[in-house]
Amino acid sequence: MTEDRLDRIDDYLSSDDSPENSMSLSDLDGFIHGLLCSPEPVPAIVWLSIALGDDLGIMPAEVINDITDQYMEVALGLSRPNTSPEPIFWEDTKGNVIAMDWCEGFMEAVKLAPETWLQLSNSCEHSHLMAPIVAHMFDVQGNSLLSIPNDRLNE
């Protein structure tokens, strides 16, 4: 069921029917994870509008249902003890993982409550949790924000 749902979401988001500024599947997954980790709740009407990039009134109900079901499944997965998140990353033709889109989606969620996230990331207890995400963020020249060489990002 999950694979079918993910395929339907991906098919819609990568189709000409989706709004031009909607997220890709990997971005959306990172965004959902960021929303669920957020210190502040974000109403569904707000985050769905950001993810889909358009007026929800014209979105196919099946798409909204699939995305909210995916949100609930990720939430359930994150709430289970001793489980690790299973992010949706792209892979290039050589099999290298491309985490940047997922990380960008996560950071879109962070932008919804930047002051609260800053307090969390500045704490000694939680600051290390953001490092892998920020490591995959790049400036406009394509350089890692943490000055990590591209060939070492997989490490």
C-alpha positions as CSV (number, residue, x, y, z in Angstrom):
1,M,0.0,0.0,0.0
2,T,2.8,2.5,0.9
3,E,4.6,1.9,-2.4
4,D,1.4,2.3,-4.3
5,R,0.7,5.6,-2.4
6,L,4.3,6.8,-3.0
7,D,4.1,6.0,-6.7
8,R,0.8,7.9,-7.0
9,I,2.2,10.9,-5.2
10,D,5.4,10.9,-7.3
11,D,3.4,10.4,-10.5
12,Y,1.2,13.5,-9.7
13,L,4.0,15.7,-8.4
14,S,6.1,15.0,-11.5
15,S,3.2,15.4,-13.9
16,D,2.2,18.4,-15.9
17,D,-1.0,18.4,-13.8
18,S,0.8,19.5,-10.6
19,P,1.5,23.1,-9.9
20,E,4.9,24.3,-11.2
21,N,6.0,25.2,-7.7
22,S,5.0,21.9,-6.0
23,M,7.6,19.9,-4.2
24,S,9.1,16.7,-5.6
25,L,8.6,13.4,-3.6
26,S,12.0,13.6,-1.9
27,D,11.4,17.3,-0.9
28,L,8.0,16.4,0.3
29,D,9.3,13.6,2.4
30,G,11.9,15.9,4.0
31,F,9.3,18.5,4.5
32,I,7.0,16.0,6.3
33,H,9.8,14.9,8.5
34,G,10.6,18.5,9.3
35,L,7.0,19.2,10.2
36,L,6.8,16.2,12.5
37,C,10.1,17.1,14.2
38,S,9.1,20.8,14.5
39,P,8.9,22.2,18.0
40,E,5.7,24.0,16.9
41,P,2.7,22.4,15.2
42,V,1.8,23.6,11.7
43,P,-1.8,23.4,10.5
44,A,-2.4,21.0,7.6
45,I,-3.9,23.7,5.5
46,V,-0.7,25.7,5.8
47,W,1.8,22.9,5.1
48,L,-0.3,21.3,2.3
49,S,-0.5,24.6,0.5
50,I,3.3,25.0,0.7
51,A,4.0,21.4,-0.4
52,L,1.5,21.5,-3.3
53,G,2.3,25.1,-4.2
54,D,-1.3,26.0,-5.1
55,D,-4.8,26.5,-4.0
56,L,-5.9,23.3,-2.3
57,G,-9.5,23.8,-3.6
58,I,-8.3,22.8,-7.1
59,M,-6.2,19.9,-6.0
60,P,-7.4,16.4,-6.7
61,A,-8.8,15.0,-3.4
62,E,-6.9,11.7,-4.0
63,V,-3.6,13.6,-4.0
64,I,-4.4,15.4,-0.8
65,N,-5.5,12.1,0.8
66,D,-2.4,10.3,-0.3
67,I,-0.2,13.0,1.1
68,T,-2.0,13.2,4.4
69,D,-1.9,9.4,4.7
70,Q,1.9,9.6,4.0
71,Y,2.2,12.2,6.7
72,M,0.4,9.9,9.2
73,E,2.5,7.0,8.2
74,V,5.8,8.9,8.8
75,A,4.4,10.2,12.1
76,L,3.6,6.7,13.2
77,G,7.1,5.5,12.1
78,L,8.8,8.3,14.0
79,S,6.8,7.6,17.2
80,R,7.9,3.9,17.4
81,P,10.7,3.3,19.8
82,N,14.0,2.0,18.4
83,T,13.1,2.9,14.8
84,S,15.0,5.1,12.4
85,P,13.5,7.4,9.8
86,E,13.5,6.0,6.3
87,P,13.9,9.1,4.2
88,I,13.2,9.1,0.5
89,F,16.4,10.0,-1.2
90,W,17.1,10.1,-5.0
91,E,20.0,8.1,-6.4
92,D,22.1,9.1,-9.4
93,T,22.9,6.7,-12.3
94,K,26.0,5.5,-10.3
95,G,24.0,4.7,-7.2
96,N,25.2,7.6,-5.2
97,V,22.6,8.9,-2.8
98,I,21.3,12.5,-3.4
99,A,20.0,13.8,-0.1
100,M,19.9,17.5,-1.0
101,D,16.3,17.6,-2.1
102,W,15.2,15.9,1.1
103,C,17.2,18.2,3.2
104,E,15.8,21.3,1.4
105,G,12.3,20.0,2.1
106,F,13.2,19.6,5.8
107,M,14.6,23.1,5.9
108,E,11.3,24.4,4.3
109,A,9.6,23.1,7.5
110,V,12.3,24.8,9.6
111,K,11.5,28.1,7.9
112,L,7.9,27.9,9.4
113,A,9.2,28.4,12.9
114,P,12.8,29.7,12.6
115,E,13.2,31.2,16.1
116,T,12.1,28.0,17.8
117,W,14.3,25.8,15.6
118,L,17.2,28.1,16.3
119,Q,16.8,27.6,20.0
120,L,16.7,23.9,19.5
121,S,19.7,23.8,17.2
122,N,21.7,26.0,19.5
123,S,21.2,23.7,22.4
124,C,24.0,21.4,23.3
125,E,21.6,18.4,23.6
126,H,20.1,18.7,20.1
127,S,22.5,20.7,17.8
128,H,24.2,17.5,16.4
129,L,20.9,16.4,15.0
130,M,20.8,19.2,12.4
131,A,24.4,18.7,11.2
132,P,23.7,15.9,8.6
133,I,20.9,18.0,7.1
134,V,22.8,21.2,7.0
135,A,25.8,19.3,5.5
136,H,23.7,18.7,2.4
137,M,22.7,22.3,2.0
138,F,24.5,24.4,-0.6
139,D,25.0,28.1,-1.4
140,V,24.2,29.6,-4.8
141,Q,27.7,28.6,-6.0
142,G,27.0,25.0,-5.1
143,N,29.3,24.9,-2.1
144,S,28.4,23.1,1.1
145,L,27.3,25.5,3.8
146,L,29.6,23.5,6.1
147,S,32.5,23.6,3.6
148,I,32.4,19.9,3.1
149,P,33.9,18.8,-0.3
150,N,31.3,17.2,-2.5
151,D,33.3,13.9,-2.7
152,R,33.0,13.6,1.1
153,L,29.3,14.2,1.5
154,N,28.4,10.5,1.4
155,E,30.6,10.0,4.4
